[in-house]
Amino acid sequence: MPKMRRKGDLPTKDCCVCGRPFVWRRKWAKVWEEVRYCSDACRARRSTAPRASTHGSERPREPSAGDGPGAIPR
C-alpha cells in the first residue's frame, strides 16, 4: 500500500477563470496536466472569461436566420 500524503504536500494549480488555487484530486491523476478549471461552474463560465487567442484569424461565427430559441424549422 502506498505511503499516505498530507493534503499540504499535494500539487496545486490556479484556475484560469477565477484565479483561485485548487489542489490535485485522485480522479485527476491521469489527466492532471490537462486540468484547467477548479469546478464545473468555472468550466461553464470559461466562454465569458477573457482569454488570449493563439490564432489571430479566428472570428466569432455570424448568427444565421435559423439560430436562436424562437427559430421556426423549415
N, C-alpha and C positions, 0 to 999 in steps of 0.2 A: 504494500500500500504506500502511495507517495506521501512524502512529508507534508504536513499542513503548512499553509502560508497565512500570514496575518493580512488582514484587509489593507493595511497601510503599505504592504510590500507589493501589491498588485500594480500593474501598469495603468496609467491614466491617459486620457486624450481630452481635448477641448472640443465641444460640439461646434460645428461650423455654422449653425443657425443662431443659437442663443449664447454661445461662448462659454457656457458652464463646463467645468471639468466633470468627466464621468469615468468610472472605474471598469476595468476588464470584468467580463462575466463569463462563466464557464460555457454558456451556449454560444458565445462569440469566439471560442478558442480557435476554430479552423478559419475564421474569416476576420480576425482582429484587424488586419491591415486594411480591409475594405470598410470597416465600421466608421461612419462619419457623424452620426446623429445620436444624441443621448436618449431619445424617446420617439415613439410613434408620432407624438404631437409635433415635434421638431421636423420629422421626416415629411409630415403633411404640410408644414409651413415652408418647406425648402424653396418652393417656387416664388414666394413673396419676399424671401431674403435676397439682398443684393449679392451677386456673385460675379467673379471675374470670368469673362468669356475667353476661352482659349482659341476660338475660331472667330476671326473678325468679320467673316462673311455671313454669319448666322443672322437671320431676321425672323421676327415672330410671324407665325402663319396668319394670313389675312382671313378674317371670317367670311364664310360664304353665306348665301341666302338660306341654305338648308341647315345652318348651325343654330343652336340655341334651344331652349326648352319650349318655345312657342312655335317651333318649326312644324309645318304640316308635311308629312311624307307624300311624295307624288308617285 
